[in-house]
Amino acid sequence: MSELNTLTISEARDRLRSGEITATELTEACLKAVEDAGALNAFVHHTPEIAMEQAKAAEARLQGSEEAPAMCGVPIGIKDLFCTKGVPSQAASAILNGFKPEYESTVSQNLFDAGAIMLGKLNMDEFAMGSSNETSTYGNAVNPWRRGNDDAALTPGGSSGGSASAVAADLCLAATGTDTGGSIRQPAAFTGITGIKPTYGRCSRWGIVAFASSLDQAGPMTKSVRDAAIMLETMCGHDPKDSTSADLPVPNFEAMLTGDIKGKTIGIPKEYRMDGMPDEIEALWQSGTEMLRDAGAEIRDISLKHTKYALPAYYVLAPAEASSNLARYDGVRYGHRAQLAQGDGITEMYEKTRAEGFGAEVKRRVMIGTYVLSAGFYDAYYNRARKVRALIKKDFDDVFAEGVDAILTPATPSAAFGLGEMADVDPVAMYLNDVFTVTVNLAGLPGISVPAGVDAQGLPLGLQLIGRPWEEGDLLNTAYTLETAAGFLAKPSKWW
């Protein structure tokens, strides 16, 4: 029974329903795995009491006369960006030290209503700003994968690094993540798991600490595409508390996993062939293309001509929204407040609190955002970036209008890099990790990363599929076909 934590959601569901295992046994196995994995620093707030209470409630439900939901009895981790009632929710920032919400985020509430079990809160980059989980007030999350015989600690990616690390190391069966510019898909690729960012508006943002409100979207991080389909269906749904939440029916995504993509058209964008792209990434992309062609899809070269402007546009728009969203963290009502000297007034309180509470990367982005929104630069930067965003979205609209069903690209420009390796380089070099993912957020589209191979050092590599808006079911089916063809079964060797 000790290996129960290695189950997928679909395997656990079937065994829970048949009575072969209990939710308590499954939860205890995961709690033990979490306890033994301190070296990964994936879980930062542990909630074993809540987990056991939820497990007992799930057991009663599973033994009832009505068929329990698919997520019932499934132990998961919750990214620290989601507000969880009575449990610390800090967004990995010192400025929210001690904050325990009196309410539950809509996404976590949906999961708990379906019987899912919370093992604890997961590490992440501070306020979801980062691509390596090195900006967290809790310290770095660590990737369970290692390069060959090298003991160097690797990044699990960011900002959902704790989620990716926990799922890849079998500490939980799945985890929630959020994606503002690739923060589900990039860590999924770095750790050999599946991560989907749904269409903007498919999951409610209510109760999720905001980074960039027009880009943020929650999604599941799982061990397989089938699991992603099961968990996503539970997370989705219209929420009147979120004005950007779509009032659309949520289909049964799992039922759409037929594995049949005959007659589908897959676009290959020429602009994603970047200078300096490693040969391994190029070869993986080519291999993925052939897998989809062999499955009966038509492959078509396409052009997304404004792609080269996506990264600069993103790094104007996202910091602008962040500077506005983070203005509320001032030490007045909750979280950290600086110690004041005699004679200090409210201005000094704001300045000292924000200087102490925010990390370097968050400060950098808040200052960039404030700059581009200032009177003299608003039109030159912010408005121009908004226009570029509209052009990027139109590129995708035009391609989909011409009959393309999904677009295949690499998920990341490299495999996972070492923690600290990027510390002394220009911050822009770190931002380049998002080069393949930010366009999807700017256009509000669904995107999924699927593990498809390993590099020469044995590290996982992912491929990204981008779908039409609101057609997550179709996208998941294409991803399921790719997953089946790639046959990725590698797991990290346990060293922690």
Secondary structure, DSSP 8 states (H G I E B T S, - for coil): -GGGGG--HHHHHHHHHHTSS-HHHHHHHHHHHHHTTGGG--EEEE-HHHHHHHHHHHHHHHTSSS---TTTT-EEEEETTB-BTTB---TT-GGGTT---SS--HHHHHHHHTT-EEEEEE--SGGG--SSS-S-TT-----S---TT----B---SSSHHHHHHHHTTSSSEEEEEESSSTTHHHHHHHT-EEEE--TTSS--TTB--S-TTT-EEEEEESSHHHHHHHHHHH----TT-TT--------TGGG-----TT-EEEEEGGG--TT--HHHHHHHHHHHHHHHHTT-EEEEE--TTGGGHHHHHHHHHHHHHHHHGGG-SSSSSS------TT--HHHHHHHHHHHHS-HHHHHHHHHHHHHTSTTTIIIIIIHHHHHHHHHHHHHHHHHHTT--EEEEES-SSS--BTTTTTTS-HHHHHGGGTTTHHHHHHT--EEEEEEEE-TTS-EEEEEEEE-TT-HHHHHHHHHHHHHHHT---------
